């Protein structure tokens, strides 16, 4: 459901909810116990037409079960309340749950909100289903919040999307942003989700429902077996807010914030190691932006206080290649463990030029930071690596929500070449966080009922799973190909990644020095006939990962056109 806590007034242009029944039967009133501003109150008159709310354009699949809940308060005479999932025009094309005293879902209405569980089974495939809530009694009742999701959800997360994220197997996730963090109060996302206030997104369009807060992020990380990187608000937020968030996350259960975490069902500290202090504070678009000379003092105050609270943490500071990064390294070198850098590139004419943007940007960051370490006195005998915690292509029309762009094979070629460049400078980069994960400019795209890897996500999945861990030097003439190599951790195989951004197939002459290969192994390809091929949720994939066994590999590697090609060759 959209706007499940009624940030917008029912019937307003921005609201997905409409009223049914008599005019003026619905009005918005203060939400009382439930924070978030307002709730719809429906007034029913005996003998009059029933009144209610409806939200449409919901996607259902036949036989799939859905679960949810509704928070109701009001006069006992307002019962029964009927909550219906409607998948067609006929009377029988719906399932209705009746709520009230004596109803199948018994409830004695009171002025305080009560929660009723909902369970439905869809009777047909449709993308235009409705959820309706109708009162058939008399008097007034209020709706505090409504929820509806597939029953196979995992702690509120979509099962299909979560399955792809497990395939992606990213080692670390950065949360909650991004520009968003500079206006985010982390306490809005704590406690019963139905009591959390919806807010206007402080940085982007739309509403932040606050259903996915810190505890949910930690559940997400544990479900995926990944490491969290939590960014604190150094924009509009202050040191006290950051310390309380750190204590809630890592503090013992006998600390004030640790006790709150324990009261919410999480007695053991989460033990989060990586913490970011702010996001892009150099930019005028950033909430709380301030001059550099003032921000270095603010950053150092945050770092001092956070390390005093928990000395085990690693801190990522805000960087931006140029004066900002240079000054942060000069003035804050003792107050950080890594420096954040970001870059995005757009569409560029010419396939090779489009692809090269990503590795060229990675290399530029590395070269500049090497210069910093050679010239800044504060970095003598000290290495502060780059946390490249936002990088990607960003261009094209919005198809998957706000800034939800489509990615093509040509973008996958660039992302692979970018990964190659990072391995060449792995002494400079401590981490790189592709931005972002799902929809927007993410690696996975979804519709209401389906999820699929974008072309760029396929590259991230393949290299995470199959590319080696120990970089190997590659030299020679490689035409327009981008070639990188790495040993597996156990040195039982050598992996060679090749990006071919041309329409020409190559037999790449290759000499392997200092190793004897068996000539056998595997090859993975990400390719298509058209470099503008893309994947779309619910449709056959145009771009996928193909795997094959290879043998007799000796002095050349075959590279098809328009491909990401990854060899894993076993050693003797």
N, C-alpha and C positions, 0 to 999 in steps of 0.2 A: 504494500500500500504506500501511496504518497501522502505526506503530511498527516501522519497517523496521530499526531498530538495536536492538530488543529492550530498551527501557527497562524494560518490565514483564516479569515471568517468564511464560514460555509457560504457558497454562492459567489464569493469574490472572484474576480478574473483570474487570480493566481491560484485559487484553491481547486483541487481535484474533486472536492465534495460538492454535491448539489442537494437541495432539499426536495422532498416529495410531500404531497398533501397540501393542506390549506396554506394560503399566503400568510406570511408573518408567524408561522408556527415555530420557526427556529430563530433564536437570537443567541448572540455570543455573550457569555457572562464570565466574571472572574472565576478562575479554575479552583479556587478554594484550596483544599489540601494539596492538590497537584500543582506543582510549579509549572510555569510556562505561559502564564498570562491569561488564557481564555479557553472556554469549553463551550460547545453548543448545548443549549438548553431547549428542549422541545416541549411545547405546551399542548396537551391533548384535551379535547372537549367531548364529553359523553354524547354519543350519537353522531358525532361529526366524523368526517373522513380521517383515517389514520394519518399520522405525520411521521416523517423519518428523513434519513440521509441515504445517499447512494454514491458510490465511486465506481466508475466504469473503466473500460479498456484494460482489464486484467487478463492475463494469459493463463489458461488452464490446459492440462493434458488429461485425457480420459483415463480413469482408473487411478490417477495419482491422488494421494491424500494430502490434505492441507490442515494446518493447525494454527491456532491463534488465540487471542484473548480480547476481551472488551471490559472496560472499566465503567461501571454504571452507578449512578446515585439518583435519588429522587423519591417521589411519593409512591407508597405501596400501590395506590390506585392506578398508577401508570402501566402496571403490568397487564398483560404479557408484552414483552419486547421480543420481536422476531428478528433474528439475524439470518439472512439468506444469502447463499452463494448461487448465483443465477448464471446458467450457461446457454440459455436459449429462450425463444419467445413463448413456448408453451408452458402451461401451468406446472407440468411435471418436470420441466427443465430446470430444476433447482433443488437445493436441499436447505431446509429451514430448521433453525434451532430456536425453540420458544423458551424464554427466560422469565421466571417469576414464580410466586408461590403456587404450588400445584402443577407447575409446568415440568417438562422433561429435564430442564436445567433449573432446579429450584433456587430461588433467591428471594429473600425478604428485603425489599428496597428500604434504604435508610438515607439520611442526608449525606452520609460519608460514602466515598467510592468503594465499591467492591469489585473484585476481579472474577470474571467468568471465563472458563476455558472453552474454546471452540474447536470442533473437528469436523471436517467435510471430506467427501470423496467426489471428485469431478465426474460428471456423467458424459462429457464430450470434450473434444478438442476445440478450443476457441481462443482468440486473442481479444475478444470483446466482452468478456464476462463482467459481472457486476457483483459488488457486495452491498447489500441493502440492510439498513437498520430501521425498523419500523415499530412505533409504539401503538398499541391497540386499546389502551385503557383510557383513563382520564387523569388530569393533573399534569405535573411537569417532571421530566427526568433529564439528567445531564449525562454526557458521554465524555469521560476523561481521556481515553486513549483507545485505539483499536490496533490490533496486530493480526497479520495473516501471512503465512509463508509455507512452503512445502514442508511436509512432515519429516523429510529426510535431512533437514537442516542440521548442521553440527554446531551446537551452541550459538544458534542464530546466524551461522554462515552458510552460504549456498554450497551444497554438496558437490555439484558439478564443477564449480569454480575452485573449490578447495582441492579437488582431485587434480586439477591442472597445476595448482600451486605446489602440490607435493611432487609432481613430475618436474616442475621448474627447479625445486630444491635450492632456492636461494639461501646463502649462508647467513645473511643478516638483513633485517628490514628496519628502515628509518620511519619514525612516526612521532608526531602527527603531521609533520610538514617541515618545510614548505612555508609559503606565505601565510597559510592558515594559522600556524602556531603563534604568530606575533599578536593575534587577537584572541587566542584560545585560553580559557580558564579550565584547567584540567579537572577541577572539582565538579564542573558541569557534567562530566562523564562518569561519575562515581555513584554507586548505589543502584536501587531498583530502576531499571531503564524506563519504566512507565512514569516514574517521578522526576526524571531528569528533564530540564527545560529545553525545548527547541529554541535555537537562536538563528538569527540571520547570519549566514556565513560571513565572517568578518573580512575575508579576502576575495571571495569569488561570488558568483551568483548562487541563488538557491538557499536552502535551509539546512543547517546542521542539526540533526535530530538528537545527537548525543547518545545514540544507542550503542555506539562502539567507542568505549573509553579505554582507560589504561588497563583495567582488569581484563577487558575483552581482547585488547592487544596482546597481553601476556598469554591469554588462553590461545590466541591465534598462533603465537610463536611456539608454544609448547605443542600444539597440534601438528605444526609443520616441522618441529625439531630444529628451529632456527634461532639465531641470536637477535635480541632487540637492541636498537639504538633509539633512545628516547631523546627528543629535542625539547628543551625548556624554553619558555617564552621570555626572551630578553628584549622584546619590542615594547608592548604595553605592560608587560609583566615585570615584576621586581624580584629581588633576591629572595625575599620571604616566600613568595609563591614557588620558586624553584626548590628551596630547601624543604618545604612541606611536601612537594611532589617526590623528591628524592627520598625523604623519610618514609612516605607512604609506600614507596616501591621497595626500598632496601632496609628500612629500619626494623628493629626488633618489635615484637608484639607489645612490649611494655612502653614503647614511645608513643606520644600522642597520635601521630599519623599511622604508625604501625598498628596501634590498637584499632583505628578506624578500618584499616585493611583487614585485620583479623575479624572484626565485626561483620565485614562483608563476605566472610567465608574463606579468607586466604591468610591463614595464620602465619605460615612460613614466609620470610622475606623472599622477594623475587630474585634478588642478587643480580641486578642489571649492571653490567660493566661499562658499556659505552653510552655517553651522554653528550648531546650537542647543546651548545649554548647559542641559541638564536638561529635565525635564518636570514641571509641576504640583507643584513642591516646596513649595508652600503647603499641600498637602492631607495630612491625617493618614494617608490611604490610601497615600501615596507612600513607597516604600522609601527610607530615608535622610532622611525629613522632619525638619526642624529649625526652631527659632525663626527668625523673619525677620531679627532682628539678627545672627544667626550666618550665615544664608545669604547676605546681601549680601557678607560678607567672602569666603565660599567662591566666590561667582560672580566677584568681582573677581580673585581669585587664578587661577581658570580663565582668565579673559579675558586677564590679563597674560601668562600662560605661553603661551597659544595664539597671541596676536599676536606674541610673541617668536619663536615657531617659524615662523609664516607671517604676515607683516604684510598680505598681500593679502586675507585672509578677512573676511567679514561675519558678525557674531555676533548671534544672537537670544537674548534673556534670557527668563526665566520671569516672566510677569505674571499678575495676577488683579485685575480692577477693584476698587478699594477701597484699603485700607491697604497691601496687598502691592505693587500696581503703583505707587502713589504713592511708597512708600519706595524701591523699586527705581529709580525715575526720579530721586529725590533723591540717592541714595547711589551709583548705578552708571551715571549718564548717560554718563560717559566711557568706559564698559566695555561698550557695546553699540551695535549699529546698528539694532536693532528690538526691540520688546517683544512677546512672545507673549501672546495672549489666547485663551481657549476659551469656548465656550458650547454647551450642548445644551438642547433643549426637548422636551417630551413631547406626549402627545395632549391636546387641549383641546376642550371642547364648543363646537359652533357652527363652521361651516366658515370663516367670515371670521376668527373669533378664532383658530382653529387656524393659518390661513395667516399671520396678522399676527405671530405669535410670532417668526418668523425675522427679518423686517426690523426689528421693534421692538428685538430684541436687538442687531442690527448697529448701529442708530442709537444705542442706549444706549452702546455701547463708544466710538463716535466722539465723542459729546457729552462724555463723561467725559474722554477723552484731550485734547480741545480745552481743557477746563478745566485739566487738568494743565499744558499748555503755556502757559497764561495766568498761572499762579500759582506754578509751581515755579522758583525762581531758577536752578537748574542747567540749565534748558531755555531760558534766554534766548538768542535767536538760534541755537537748535539744534532740529532736528526729529527726533524719534525716532518713526518710524511704528509702526503695529500690524502684527504678523504674526499674523493670525487663523488659526492653524495647526491648530485643531480647531473645527468647527462643524457642526451637523446636528440633525435630529430623532432621538430615541432613545426608542422605546416599543414595546410589543407582544411577543408570544411569540417565542421563538428557533426559527427555521426553517432557518437556514443556519449551523449551528454556534453556538458561544458568541456571545451577543448578536447573532445573525444574524437581524435583524428584516426584515419585509416593508414596502415603501414603496408608497403609493397615489398616485393622481392628486392628492389634496389636499396631499400632501407636496411633490410637484413644483411646485405653485402657490406654496408657501411658499419653496422654494429659489429659484425665479425672482425672487420679490419680494425675497429677501435679496440676490441679485446686483444688483438695481436699487438697493437701498440702499447697497451698497458703491460703486457708480459715483457716487452722490451725494456720497460721502465719500472719493473716490479719492486725495485729498491726505493722508488719514490712514492708509489701509491700503496697505502695500507688497506684501502677498500675503495670500491666503486659501486655506487647504488644507482642502477638504471631507474630513471623516473618516467613513468610510475609503474604500478603493478597491474591493476584491473581498470579497464576503460580509460577515460581521459587519454593521456599520451602513454598508455600502458602496454604491457606485453601480452595481456589477455583481454579479449573483447567479449562482451556478453549481450544477449537480448534478454527478454523476460524469462525465457525457457531454455536457452542454450548458451554454451561458452566454448571459445576456441582460442588456440594460440594465434596471436598475430605473427607475421613473418619474423619480426624481431624477437619475439618470445621463443620461437623455435631455435634461433641461434643461441640464446642464453641457456636454454635447456640442454642443447647438444654440448656446448663447451663446458658447462658445469659438470655434465655427466662423463664426458669422454676425453676432454683435453687434459694434457699433463699438468704437473704441478711445479716442475723445475725447468725454468727457461733454458733453451739451448740457442747458441748464436747461429744465425743464418746469414751467409754472405753470398755474393755473386750477382749476376745479371738475371732479373726476374721479369723483364718486360713490364707489363702493366699489372702483373699479379702481386698480391700481398701475401707473403709467406712467413709463417712463424712456426717454431717447433718447441717442444717441451718433453722432458722425460716424465713418465708416470712416477709416482712417489717411490715405488719399489724398484724403479729403473728396469723393469721387466719389458717395457715397451717404449718406443719413441713415437710421439704424436706429432703430426705435421698438418697444420691448418693452412689452407690456400683459399684466397678470395680471388675470383676471376670476374671482373666487372666488364668483360668484353664479350662479343658474339663469336669469338674464336676459341676453338679447343686447343689445348696445349699438351705436348709431351714434354714435361719439365725435366731437363737433364739434372741429375742429382748425384752428389757424392756424399756419403756419410763417413765422416772422419772420426776415428777413435771408437768405433762401435761396429760389431758384426751383426747384421740383421739376418733373420731367418728367411726373409722374402715373403713371409705370410702375415696376414693380419686382417684388418677390416677397413672399410671405407664408408663414410657417411656423406650424403649429398643433400643439400638444400638448394633446389633449382626449379626452374620453370622455363617454358619457351618465351615468355614475355616478362620483362623485368618489372612490369606494372601489375603482375599477378598478386593477389591478396587473398586472405581468408576472411570469411564472414560467418558469424554464429548461425547455426541451423542449416548451413549449406555445405555441400562437399568441399573439402579443402583443395584449393588450387596449389598450395605450397605445403610441403610436408618434409619429414626427414626420411630418406631412403637409406637402408643399411645393406651392405653386401660384403661377402668374404673375398679377399684378394690373395693371390699367390704369385710367385715368380717375380716379385718386385725387386729390382736390382739397381739400375742406373737411371731410371726415369719414373716420374709420377704422372699419370694421366689426369688431366683436369678438363672437365667439360666446360662449355661456355656458360656464362651467367650463373655462377654457382658459388656456394660455400662448400668446400671440399675438405674433409677431415680424415686423415689416415691415422690408424694406430698399427704400428709395425712391431712385431715381437722381436726380441733379441735372442741371439744364441748364447 
